[in-house]
Amino acid sequence: MTKIPEFTSLSIWCRFMQNCRVRPLIYPREGDLHLAYPVPTVVNQGRDIDGLNDDIDGEVRPQGGGYDLGADEYDSCPDCSGIEVTLDKALFANGTTCECEADISMIIGTDVVVQTGATVTFKAPIVRIIPGFHAEDGAIVHIKQQ
């Protein structure tokens, strides 16, 4: 049986994850262990642990394409609809189907990733994609200008 690593501090966890040049957790010192944004080295990178069926919010694990590392399962479809939408630092996880809709315009910005096996539809009269958007091989992305 594989031993699950235990972390005594956020800095040790960050070194293990190799991804803490930015703060991935919202308010860790206050005990809020939710991800502030999807971290690719965390989302869908965990494994099934016998008897651990839900996260700190009581939501069923896994959500999306796999188990997330940490206390919270990240909501695989980010909030991406509204009147004018600018989408930055968003992860559309493997196995999810999401629809983002804007009444006027949508900007798909930096660090927006659609993982293999995810399907995303972006709908708006004006859709602008700027450098930093990435769709992995096997991802399905629909862009509908309407």
DSSP file (Angstrom, degrees, kcal/mol; ACC not computed):
  #  RESIDUE AA STRUCTURE BP1 BP2  ACC     N-H-->O    O-->H-N    N-H-->O    O-->H-N    TCO  KAPPA ALPHA  PHI   PSI    X-CA   Y-CA   Z-CA
    1    1 A M              0   0    0      0, 0.0     2,-0.3     0, 0.0     0, 0.0   0.000 360.0 360.0 360.0 134.3    0.0    0.0    0.0
    2    2 A T        -     0   0    0      1,-0.1     2,-0.3     0, 0.0     0, 0.0  -0.568 360.0-125.2 -77.0 132.5    1.3    3.4   -1.0
    3    3 A K        -     0   0    0     -2,-0.3    -1,-0.1     1,-0.0     0, 0.0  -0.622  20.2-132.1 -77.5 133.3    1.9    5.9    1.9
    4    4 A I        -     0   0    0     -2,-0.3    -1,-0.0     1,-0.1     2,-0.0  -0.739  27.1-115.3 -85.5 128.2    0.0    9.2    1.4
    5    5 A P        -     0   0    0      0, 0.0     2,-0.4     0, 0.0    -1,-0.1  -0.333  25.1-148.8 -65.3 144.9    2.3   12.1    2.1
    6    6 A E        -     0   0    0     -2,-0.0     2,-0.5     2,-0.0     0, 0.0  -0.928   6.1-153.2-113.5 140.8    1.4   14.4    5.1
    7    7 A F        -     0   0    0     -2,-0.4     3,-0.1     1,-0.1     4,-0.0  -0.950  13.0-170.2-118.9 130.5    2.2   18.1    5.0
    8    8 A T  S    S+     0   0    0     -2,-0.5     2,-0.3     1,-0.1    -1,-0.1   0.530  75.1  18.3 -95.7  -7.9    2.8   20.1    8.2
    9    9 A S  S  > S-     0   0    0      1,-0.1     4,-2.0     0, 0.0    -1,-0.1  -0.989  74.6-113.3-156.0 161.0    2.8   23.5    6.5
   10   10 A L  H  > S+     0   0    0     -2,-0.3     4,-2.7     1,-0.2     5,-0.2   0.866 115.6  57.1 -63.0 -36.7    1.7   25.2    3.3
   11   11 A S  H  > S+     0   0    0      2,-0.2     4,-2.0     1,-0.2    -1,-0.2   0.882 106.9  47.8 -65.6 -36.9    5.3   25.8    2.3
   12   12 A I  H  > S+     0   0    0      2,-0.2     4,-2.1     1,-0.2    -1,-0.2   0.916 112.4  49.7 -67.4 -42.1    6.1   22.1    2.5
   13   13 A W  H  X S+     0   0    0     -4,-2.0     4,-2.6     1,-0.2    -2,-0.2   0.912 109.8  52.1 -60.2 -42.9    3.0   21.3    0.4
   14   14 A C  H  X>S+     0   0    0     -4,-2.7     4,-1.6     1,-0.2     5,-1.1   0.897 108.0  50.1 -62.8 -41.5    4.1   24.0   -2.1
   15   15 A R  H  <5S+     0   0    0     -4,-2.0    -1,-0.2     2,-0.2    -2,-0.2   0.907 112.0  48.7 -63.1 -39.9    7.6   22.5   -2.4
   16   16 A F  H  <5S+     0   0    0     -4,-2.1    -2,-0.2     1,-0.2    -1,-0.2   0.909 115.3  43.6 -64.0 -42.5    5.9   19.1   -3.0
   17   17 A M  H  <5S-     0   0    0     -4,-2.6    -1,-0.2    -5,-0.1    -2,-0.2   0.672  95.8-144.8 -78.4 -17.2    3.5   20.5   -5.6
   18   18 A Q  T  <5S+     0   0    0     -4,-1.6    -3,-0.2    -5,-0.2    -4,-0.1   0.858  74.0  93.7  55.9  39.2    6.3   22.6   -7.3
   19   19 A N      < +     0   0    0     -5,-1.1     3,-0.2     1,-0.1    -4,-0.1  -0.183  37.4 110.0-155.8  52.9    3.8   25.3   -8.0
   20   20 A C        +     0   0    0     -6,-0.2    -6,-0.1     1,-0.1    -5,-0.1  -0.072  31.7 113.1-128.2  38.4    3.7   28.0   -5.3
   21   21 A R  S    S+     0   0    0     -7,-0.1     2,-0.3    -3,-0.1    -1,-0.1   0.729  93.6  35.7 -70.1 -20.3    5.1   31.1   -6.9
   22   22 A V  S    S-     0   0    0     -3,-0.2    -3,-0.1     0, 0.0     0, 0.0  -0.806 104.4 -97.2-122.2 166.3    1.5   32.2   -6.5
   23   23 A R        -     0   0    0     -2,-0.3    13,-0.1     1,-0.2    -3,-0.1  -0.768  33.8-177.2 -90.2 108.8   -0.9   31.4   -3.7
   24   24 A P        +     0   0    0      0, 0.0    12,-3.4     0, 0.0    13,-0.6   0.739  64.1  68.4 -79.2 -20.9   -3.1   28.5   -4.7
   25   25 A L  E    S-A   35   0A   0     10,-0.3    10,-0.2    11,-0.1     8,-0.1  -0.735  76.8-136.0-100.8 149.9   -5.3   28.5   -1.6
   26   26 A I  E    S-     0   0A   0      8,-2.2    -1,-0.1    -2,-0.3     7,-0.1   0.995  88.4 -13.0 -67.9 -65.3   -7.7   31.3   -0.7
   27   27 A Y  E > > +A   32   0A   0      5,-0.8     5,-2.3     7,-0.2     3,-0.8  -0.576  69.0 165.7-137.7  71.8   -7.0   31.8    3.0
   28   28 A P  G > 5S+     0   0    0      0, 0.0     3,-1.3     0, 0.0    -1,-0.1   0.846  76.4  57.3 -62.7 -33.9   -4.9   28.9    4.4
   29   29 A R  G 3 5S+     0   0    0      1,-0.3     4,-0.1     2,-0.1    -2,-0.0   0.818 108.0  48.0 -66.9 -28.3   -4.0   30.7    7.6
   30   30 A E  G < 5S-     0   0    0     -3,-0.8    -1,-0.3     2,-0.1     3,-0.1   0.413 125.8-103.4 -89.7   2.1   -7.7   31.1    8.4
   31   31 A G  T < 5S+     0   0    0     -3,-1.3     2,-0.9    -4,-0.3    -2,-0.1   0.507  75.9 139.6  91.8   4.4   -8.3   27.4    7.6
   32   32 A D  E   < +A   27   0A   0     -5,-2.3    -5,-0.8     1,-0.1    -1,-0.3  -0.745  23.9 177.8 -84.6 108.5   -9.9   28.0    4.2
   33   33 A L  E     +     0   0A   0     -2,-0.9    39,-0.4    -7,-0.1    38,-0.3   0.116  34.2 124.1-101.1  20.2   -8.4   25.2    2.1
   34   34 A H  E     -     0   0A   0     37,-0.1    -8,-2.2     1,-0.1     2,-0.3  -0.533  68.7-108.2 -77.2 146.8  -10.3   26.0   -1.1
   35   35 A L  E     -A   25   0A   0    -10,-0.2   -10,-0.3    -2,-0.2    -1,-0.1  -0.571  15.6-148.8 -72.7 136.4   -8.3   26.6   -4.3
   36   36 A A  S    S-     0   0    0    -12,-3.4    -1,-0.1    -2,-0.3   -11,-0.1   0.788  83.7  -8.1 -74.3 -28.1   -8.3   30.2   -5.4
   37   37 A Y  S    S-     0   0    0    -13,-0.6     2,-0.3    53,-0.0    -1,-0.3  -0.953  96.7 -73.0-158.7 163.3   -8.0   29.0   -9.0
   38   38 A P        -     0   0    0      0, 0.0     3,-0.1     0, 0.0    54,-0.0  -0.487  40.8-159.2 -70.7 128.0   -7.4   25.7  -10.7
   39   39 A V    >>  -     0   0    0     -2,-0.3     3,-2.7     1,-0.1     4,-2.7  -0.932  11.1-146.8-107.0 115.6   -3.9   24.4  -10.3
   40   40 A P  T 34 S+     0   0    0      0, 0.0    -1,-0.1     0, 0.0    51,-0.0   0.775  98.7  56.1 -56.6 -27.7   -3.0   21.8  -13.0
   41   41 A T  T 34 S+     0   0    0      1,-0.1     3,-0.1   -22,-0.1   -22,-0.0   0.477 118.9  33.7 -82.4   0.4   -0.7   20.0  -10.6
   42   42 A V  T X4 S+     0   0    0     -3,-2.7    27,-1.9     1,-0.1     3,-1.7   0.722  96.8  83.8-115.8 -49.4   -3.6   19.6   -8.1
   43   43 A V  T 3< S-     0   0    0     -4,-2.7    25,-0.2     1,-0.3    24,-0.1  -0.437 114.5  -6.6 -68.4 126.2   -6.8   19.2  -10.1
   44   44 A N  T 3  S+     0   0    0     22,-0.3    -1,-0.3    -2,-0.2    24,-0.2   0.677 107.2 106.5  64.0  21.5   -7.4   15.6  -11.2
   45   45 A Q    <   +     0   0    0     -3,-1.7    23,-0.2    21,-0.2    -2,-0.1   0.392  58.1  84.8-108.8   2.0   -3.9   14.6   -9.9
   46   46 A G        -     0   0    0     21,-3.2    21,-0.3    -4,-0.3     2,-0.3  -0.060  67.0-130.3 -88.8-166.5   -5.1   12.7   -6.8
   47   47 A R        -     0   0    0     21,-0.2     2,-0.3    19,-0.1    -2,-0.1  -0.931  31.0 -80.4-142.8 166.6   -6.2    9.1   -6.3
   48   48 A D        -     0   0    0     -2,-0.3     2,-0.5    19,-0.1     5,-0.1  -0.517  39.4-163.8 -69.3 129.9   -9.0    7.2   -4.8
   49   49 A I    >   -     0   0    0      3,-0.4     3,-2.6    -2,-0.3    -1,-0.0  -0.980  29.8-110.7-118.3 119.8   -8.6    6.7   -1.0
   50   50 A D  T 3  S+     0   0    0     -2,-0.5     3,-0.1     1,-0.3    -2,-0.0  -0.224 101.4  10.8 -52.5 124.8  -10.8    4.1    0.5
   51   51 A G  T 3  S+     0   0    0      1,-0.1     2,-1.0     2,-0.0    -1,-0.3   0.267  97.1 109.2  90.2 -10.8  -13.5    5.6    2.7
   52   52 A L    <   +     0   0    0     -3,-2.6    -3,-0.4     1,-0.2    -1,-0.1  -0.804  32.3 149.5-100.0  95.0  -12.8    9.2    1.5
   53   53 A N        +     0   0    0     -2,-1.0     8,-2.8    -3,-0.1     2,-0.3   0.551  56.0  32.6-107.1 -11.3  -15.9    9.9   -0.5
   54   54 A D  B    S-B   60   0B   0      6,-0.3     6,-0.2    -3,-0.2     2,-0.1  -0.935  71.0-120.7-143.4 167.1  -16.5   13.6   -0.1
   55   55 A D    >   -     0   0    0      4,-2.3     3,-1.9    -2,-0.3    17,-0.2  -0.191  50.4 -76.6 -97.7-168.9  -14.5   16.9    0.3
   56   56 A I  T 3  S+     0   0    0     15,-2.0    16,-0.1     1,-0.3   -22,-0.0   0.680 132.3  51.2 -66.6 -16.6  -14.6   19.5    3.1
   57   57 A D  T 3  S-     0   0    0     14,-0.2    -1,-0.3     2,-0.1     3,-0.1   0.414 119.2-109.0 -96.4   0.0  -17.8   20.9    1.7
   58   58 A G  S <  S+     0   0    0     -3,-1.9     2,-0.3     1,-0.3    -2,-0.1   0.571  71.1 145.4  82.2   8.9  -19.5   17.5    1.6
   59   59 A E        -     0   0    0      1,-0.1    -4,-2.3    14,-0.1    -1,-0.3  -0.605  56.8 -99.8 -82.3 142.8  -19.4   17.4   -2.2
   60   60 A V  B     -B   54   0B   0     -2,-0.3    -6,-0.3    -6,-0.2    -1,-0.1  -0.312  45.0-104.2 -64.3 136.9  -18.8   14.0   -3.7
   61   61 A R  S    S+     0   0    0     -8,-2.8     6,-0.1     1,-0.1     2,-0.1  -0.852  91.4  40.1 -99.7 144.1  -15.3   13.1   -4.9
   62   62 A P        -     0   0    0      0, 0.0     2,-0.4     0, 0.0     5,-0.2   0.681  63.8-178.1 -85.6 162.2  -14.3   13.0   -7.7
   63   63 A Q  B >   -C   66   0C   0      3,-0.6     3,-0.8    -2,-0.1     2,-0.3  -0.971  62.9 -10.6-113.0 134.2  -15.7   15.9   -9.6
   64   64 A G  T 3  S-     0   0    0     -2,-0.4    31,-0.2     1,-0.2    30,-0.1  -0.573 127.7 -14.9  81.1-140.3  -14.7   16.1  -13.3
   65   65 A G  T 3  S-     0   0    0     29,-0.6     2,-0.3    -2,-0.3    -1,-0.2   0.466 120.6 -26.6 -87.0  -2.8  -12.0   13.8  -14.7
   66   66 A G  B <  S-C   63   0C   0     -3,-0.8    -3,-0.6    28,-0.1   -22,-0.3  -0.986  81.7 -50.1 175.1-178.1  -10.4   12.6  -11.5
   67   67 A Y        -     0   0    0    -21,-0.3   -21,-3.2    -2,-0.3     2,-0.3  -0.547  48.5-136.8 -78.2 139.7   -9.6   13.1   -7.8
   68   68 A D        -     0   0    0    -24,-0.2     2,-0.3    -2,-0.2   -25,-0.2  -0.696  18.7-115.0 -92.8 150.3   -8.1   16.4   -6.8
   69   69 A L  S    S+     0   0    0    -27,-1.9     3,-0.3    -2,-0.3     2,-0.1  -0.605  79.1  29.0 -76.4 144.2   -5.2   16.7   -4.3
   70   70 A G  S    S-     0   0    0     -2,-0.3    -2,-0.1     1,-0.2   -36,-0.1  -0.448 106.4 -54.6 101.5-174.2   -6.1   18.5   -1.1
   71   71 A A  S    S+     0   0    0    -38,-0.3   -15,-2.0    -2,-0.1     2,-0.4   0.689 111.5  58.1 -79.6 -21.1   -9.2   19.0    1.0
   72   72 A D        -     0   0    0    -39,-0.4     2,-0.6    -3,-0.3    -1,-0.0  -0.904  69.8-137.4-120.8 138.9  -11.4   20.4   -1.7
   73   73 A E        -     0   0    0     -2,-0.4     2,-0.2   -14,-0.1   -18,-0.1  -0.843  35.1-126.0 -86.8 120.9  -12.6   19.2   -5.1
   74   74 A Y        -     0   0    0     -2,-0.6     2,-0.5   -11,-0.1   -11,-0.1  -0.466  22.2-110.6 -70.5 135.7  -12.4   22.1   -7.5
   75   75 A D        -     0   0    0     -2,-0.2    -1,-0.1     1,-0.2   -11,-0.0  -0.561  28.6-148.5 -66.5 116.1  -15.6   23.0   -9.4
   76   76 A S  S    S+     0   0    0     -2,-0.5    17,-0.7     1,-0.1    -1,-0.2   0.646  80.8  61.4 -71.9 -16.9  -14.6   21.9  -12.9
   77   77 A C  S    S-     0   0    0     15,-0.1    -1,-0.1    20,-0.1    15,-0.1  -0.914  81.8-147.6-109.9 107.4  -16.7   24.5  -14.7
   78   78 A P        -     0   0    0      0, 0.0     2,-0.8     0, 0.0    -2,-0.1  -0.231  33.2 -89.0 -68.4 161.8  -15.6   28.0  -13.7
   79   79 A D        +     0   0    0      1,-0.1    21,-0.1    21,-0.0     3,-0.0  -0.614  66.5 150.8 -69.3 108.7  -18.0   30.9  -13.5
   80   80 A C        +     0   0    0     -2,-0.8     2,-0.3    19,-0.2    -1,-0.1   0.057  32.6  89.9-137.6  27.0  -17.7   32.1  -17.1
   81   81 A S        +     0   0    0     19,-0.2     2,-0.3     3,-0.1    21,-0.2  -0.929  43.7  96.3-126.8 152.7  -21.0   33.7  -18.1
   82   82 A G  E    S-d  102   0D   0     19,-2.1    21,-1.8    -2,-0.3     3,-0.2  -0.984  79.7 -59.3 164.2-162.1  -22.3   37.2  -17.9
   83   83 A I  E    S+     0   0D   0      1,-0.3    21,-3.1    -2,-0.3    22,-1.0   0.972 124.1   7.3 -77.0 -57.9  -22.8   40.4  -19.9
   84   84 A E  E    S-d  105   0D   0     20,-0.2     2,-0.5    19,-0.2    -1,-0.3  -0.990  83.1-164.3-125.1 120.3  -19.1   41.0  -20.7
   85   85 A V  E     -d  106   0D   0     20,-2.5    22,-2.7    -2,-0.4     2,-0.5  -0.897  17.4-176.2-115.5 130.3  -16.8   38.2  -19.7
   86   86 A T  E     -d  107   0D   0     -2,-0.5     2,-0.6    20,-0.2    22,-0.2  -0.988  16.2-161.4-118.4 119.3  -13.0   38.2  -19.4
   87   87 A L  E     +d  108   0D   0     20,-3.1    22,-3.1    -2,-0.5     2,-0.3  -0.896  19.2 160.3-108.7 115.9  -11.8   34.7  -18.5
   88   88 A D        +     0   0    0     -2,-0.6    23,-0.2     1,-0.2    24,-0.1  -0.944  59.7  11.9-130.2 152.5   -8.3   34.3  -17.0
   89   89 A K  S    S+     0   0    0     21,-2.6     2,-0.4    -2,-0.3    23,-0.2   0.924  84.9 149.6  47.9  59.4   -6.6   31.5  -15.0
   90   90 A A  E     -f  112   0E   0     21,-0.7    23,-2.8    20,-0.2     2,-0.5  -0.959  32.7-160.1-124.2 141.5   -9.4   29.0  -15.7
   91   91 A L  E     -f  113   0E   0     -2,-0.4     2,-0.8    21,-0.2    23,-0.2  -0.983   5.5-161.5-122.1 123.7   -9.1   25.2  -16.0
   92   92 A F  E     -f  114   0E   0     21,-3.0    23,-2.7    -2,-0.5    26,-0.2  -0.911  31.9-138.9-101.7 107.1  -11.7   23.1  -17.8
   93   93 A A    >   -     0   0    0     -2,-0.8     3,-1.8   -17,-0.7    26,-0.2  -0.234  21.8 -83.6 -77.7 154.3  -10.9   19.7  -16.4
   94   94 A N  T 3  S+     0   0    0      1,-0.3   -29,-0.6    24,-0.1    23,-0.2  -0.215 113.8  21.6 -48.3 132.0  -10.8   16.3  -18.1
   95   95 A G  T 3  S+     0   0    0     22,-0.3     2,-0.3     1,-0.3    -1,-0.3   0.467  97.5 117.2  88.0   1.6  -14.2   14.7  -18.4
   96   96 A T    <   -     0   0    0     -3,-1.8    23,-2.7   -20,-0.1     2,-0.5  -0.710  50.0-153.3-104.9 156.1  -16.3   17.9  -18.0
   97   97 A T  E     +h  119   0F   0     -2,-0.3     2,-0.3    21,-0.2    23,-0.2  -0.989  24.7 173.8-124.6 119.6  -18.7   19.7  -20.3
   98   98 A C  E     -h  120   0F   0     21,-2.6    23,-1.9    -2,-0.5     2,-0.4  -0.921  20.1-156.9-128.6 150.6  -19.0   23.4  -19.8
   99   99 A E  E     -h  121   0F   0     -2,-0.3     2,-0.5    21,-0.2   -19,-0.2  -0.994   6.3-168.5-129.2 127.3  -20.7   26.3  -21.6
  100  100 A C  E     -h  122   0F   0     21,-3.4    23,-2.8    -2,-0.4     2,-0.4  -0.957  11.6-178.2-114.7 129.4  -19.6   29.9  -21.2
  101  101 A E  E     -h  123   0F   0     -2,-0.5   -19,-2.1    21,-0.2     2,-0.4  -0.990  10.3-173.2-135.8 135.2  -21.9   32.6  -22.6
  102  102 A A  E     -d   82   0D   0     21,-2.7   -19,-0.3    -2,-0.4   -18,-0.1  -0.977  20.4-147.5-126.8 141.3  -21.7   36.4  -22.8
  103  103 A D  E    S+     0   0D   0    -21,-1.8   -20,-0.2    -2,-0.4   -19,-0.2   0.851  96.5   8.4 -73.4 -34.9  -24.4   38.9  -23.9
  104  104 A I  E    S-     0   0D   0    -21,-3.1    22,-0.7     1,-0.4     2,-0.3   0.803 126.7 -16.0-112.9 -57.5  -21.9   41.4  -25.4
  105  105 A S  E     -de  84 126D   0    -22,-1.0   -20,-2.5    20,-0.2     2,-0.4  -0.990  44.6-153.7-153.6 158.2  -18.4   40.0  -25.6
  106  106 A M  E     -de  85 127D   0     20,-2.4    22,-2.8    -2,-0.3     2,-0.5  -0.998   3.8-163.5-137.2 132.1  -16.0   37.4  -24.3
  107  107 A I  E     -de  86 128D   0    -22,-2.7   -20,-3.1    -2,-0.4     2,-0.8  -0.973   8.2-156.5-113.5 121.3  -12.2   37.5  -23.9
  108  108 A I  E     +de  87 129D   0     20,-3.2    22,-2.5    -2,-0.5    25,-0.2  -0.869  33.8 178.6 -97.8 107.5  -10.5   34.2  -23.5
  109  109 A G    >   -     0   0    0    -22,-3.1     3,-0.8    -2,-0.8   -21,-0.1   0.173  24.6 -31.2-102.0-152.9   -7.3   35.2  -21.8
  110  110 A T  T 3  S+     0   0    0      1,-0.2   -21,-2.6    23,-0.1    -1,-0.2  -0.272 114.1  12.8 -71.0 147.7   -4.1   34.0  -20.2
  111  111 A D  T 3  S+     0   0    0     21,-0.5   -21,-0.7     1,-0.2     2,-0.6   0.804  79.6 146.5  57.8  35.1   -3.7   30.7  -18.5
  112  112 A V  E <   -fg  90 133E   0     -3,-0.8    22,-2.8    20,-0.6     2,-0.4  -0.917  26.1-174.8 -98.3 120.1   -7.0   29.3  -19.7
  113  113 A V  E     -fg  91 134E   0    -23,-2.8   -21,-3.0    -2,-0.6     2,-0.6  -0.962  21.3-163.8-123.7 131.3   -6.5   25.6  -20.2
  114  114 A V  E     -fg  92 135E   0     20,-2.4    22,-2.7    -2,-0.4    25,-0.2  -0.959  26.8-143.3-109.6 112.7   -8.9   23.0  -21.7
  115  115 A Q    >   -     0   0    0    -23,-2.7     3,-2.2    -2,-0.6    25,-0.3  -0.284  30.4 -79.4 -76.4 159.7   -7.7   19.6  -20.7
  116  116 A T  T 3  S+     0   0    0      1,-0.3    23,-0.2    23,-0.1    22,-0.2  -0.318 120.2  23.8 -51.6 131.6   -7.8   16.4  -22.8
  117  117 A G  T 3  S+     0   0    0     21,-1.2   -22,-0.3     1,-0.3     2,-0.3   0.386  96.1 117.1  89.4  -4.7  -11.3   15.0  -22.6
  118  118 A A    <   -     0   0    0     -3,-2.2    22,-2.8   -24,-0.2     2,-0.4  -0.702  49.8-153.9 -94.6 150.4  -13.0   18.3  -21.7
  119  119 A T  E     +hi  97 140F   0    -23,-2.7   -21,-2.6    -2,-0.3     2,-0.4  -0.993  16.3 178.0-124.8 125.6  -15.6   19.9  -23.9
  120  120 A V  E     -hi  98 141F   0     20,-2.6    22,-3.0    -2,-0.4     2,-0.5  -0.989  14.1-162.4-131.9 136.1  -16.2   23.7  -23.8
  121  121 A T  E     -hi  99 142F   0    -23,-1.9   -21,-3.4    -2,-0.4     2,-0.5  -0.979   4.2-165.0-117.2 125.8  -18.4   26.0  -25.7
  122  122 A F  E     -hi 100 143F   0     20,-3.1    22,-3.1    -2,-0.5     2,-0.4  -0.950  12.9-176.7-108.0 122.7  -17.8   29.7  -25.7
  123  123 A K  E     +hi 101 144F   0    -23,-2.8   -21,-2.7    -2,-0.5    22,-0.2  -0.980  21.3 118.7-126.7 128.6  -20.7   31.8  -27.0
  124  124 A A  E     - i   0 145F   0     20,-2.1    22,-0.8    -2,-0.4     3,-0.2  -0.929  66.6-108.5-172.1 158.2  -20.9   35.6  -27.5
  125  125 A P  S    S+     0   0    0      0, 0.0     2,-0.4     0, 0.0   -20,-0.2   0.876 115.0  30.2 -61.0 -35.6  -21.4   38.1  -30.3
  126  126 A I  E    S-e  105   0D   0    -22,-0.7   -20,-2.4   -24,-0.1     2,-0.5  -0.990  72.3-178.9-126.5 122.7  -17.7   39.0  -30.1
  127  127 A V  E     -e  106   0D   0     -2,-0.4     2,-0.5   -22,-0.2   -20,-0.2  -0.987   3.3-175.1-122.7 124.5  -15.2   36.3  -29.0
  128  128 A R  E     -e  107   0D   0    -22,-2.8   -20,-3.2    -2,-0.5     2,-0.5  -0.978   8.2-161.4-122.1 128.6  -11.5   37.3  -28.7
  129  129 A I  E     -e  108   0D   0     -2,-0.5   -20,-0.2   -22,-0.2     3,-0.1  -0.942  11.7-168.5-110.0 124.2   -8.8   34.8  -27.9
  130  130 A I    >   -     0   0    0    -22,-2.5     3,-1.2    -2,-0.5    -2,-0.0  -0.734  38.3 -73.1-109.7 161.5   -5.5   36.3  -26.6
  131  131 A P  T 3  S+     0   0    0      0, 0.0    -1,-0.1     0, 0.0     3,-0.1  -0.173 112.5  52.8 -54.0 140.0   -2.2   34.5  -26.1
  132  132 A G  T 3  S+     0   0    0      1,-0.5   -20,-0.6   -22,-0.2   -21,-0.5   0.164  73.1 122.3 116.9 -14.8   -2.1   32.1  -23.2
  133  133 A F  E <   -g  112   0E   0     -3,-1.2    -1,-0.5   -25,-0.2     2,-0.4  -0.617  39.8-175.6 -76.3 137.6   -5.1   30.1  -24.1
  134  134 A H  E     -g  113   0E   0    -22,-2.8   -20,-2.4    -2,-0.3     2,-0.5  -0.975  18.7-171.0-142.2 124.9   -4.3   26.4  -24.5
  135  135 A A  E     -g  114   0E   0     -2,-0.4   -20,-0.2   -22,-0.2     3,-0.1  -0.970  26.0-136.6-111.3 119.4   -6.4   23.4  -25.6
  136  136 A E    >   -     0   0    0    -22,-2.7     3,-2.2    -2,-0.5   -19,-0.2  -0.268  37.0 -79.8 -69.5 159.1   -4.7   20.1  -25.0
  137  137 A D  T 3  S+     0   0    0      1,-0.3    -1,-0.2   -21,-0.1     3,-0.1  -0.385 122.5  27.7 -56.2 133.0   -4.8   17.4  -27.7
  138  138 A G  T 3  S+     0   0    0      1,-0.4   -21,-1.2   -22,-0.2    -1,-0.3   0.377  91.7 123.9  91.5  -4.5   -8.2   15.6  -27.4
  139  139 A A    <   -     0   0    0     -3,-2.2     2,-0.5   -23,-0.2    -1,-0.4  -0.606  53.8-141.6 -83.0 150.9  -10.0   18.7  -25.9
  140  140 A I  E     +i  119   0F   0    -22,-2.8   -20,-2.6   -25,-0.3     2,-0.4  -0.971  20.9 179.8-117.2 122.1  -13.1   19.9  -27.8
  141  141 A V  E     -i  120   0F   0     -2,-0.5     2,-0.4   -22,-0.2   -20,-0.2  -0.986   6.9-169.2-125.6 124.6  -13.6   23.6  -28.0
  142  142 A H  E     -i  121   0F   0    -22,-3.0   -20,-3.1    -2,-0.4     2,-0.5  -0.941   1.9-167.1-110.6 132.8  -16.6   25.3  -29.8
  143  143 A I  E     -i  122   0F   0     -2,-0.4     2,-0.5   -22,-0.2   -20,-0.2  -0.979   7.9-176.1-120.4 118.8  -16.6   29.0  -30.4
  144  144 A K  E     -i  123   0F   0    -22,-3.1   -20,-2.1    -2,-0.5     2,-0.8  -0.952  12.6-160.6-120.1 115.1  -20.0   30.4  -31.5
  145  145 A Q  E      i  124   0F   0     -2,-0.5   -22,-0.1   -22,-0.2    -2,-0.0  -0.843 360.0 360.0 -93.4 110.4  -20.3   34.0  -32.4
  146  146 A Q              0   0    0     -2,-0.8    -1,-0.2   -22,-0.8   -23,-0.1   0.309 360.0 360.0-153.3 360.0  -24.0   34.8  -32.1
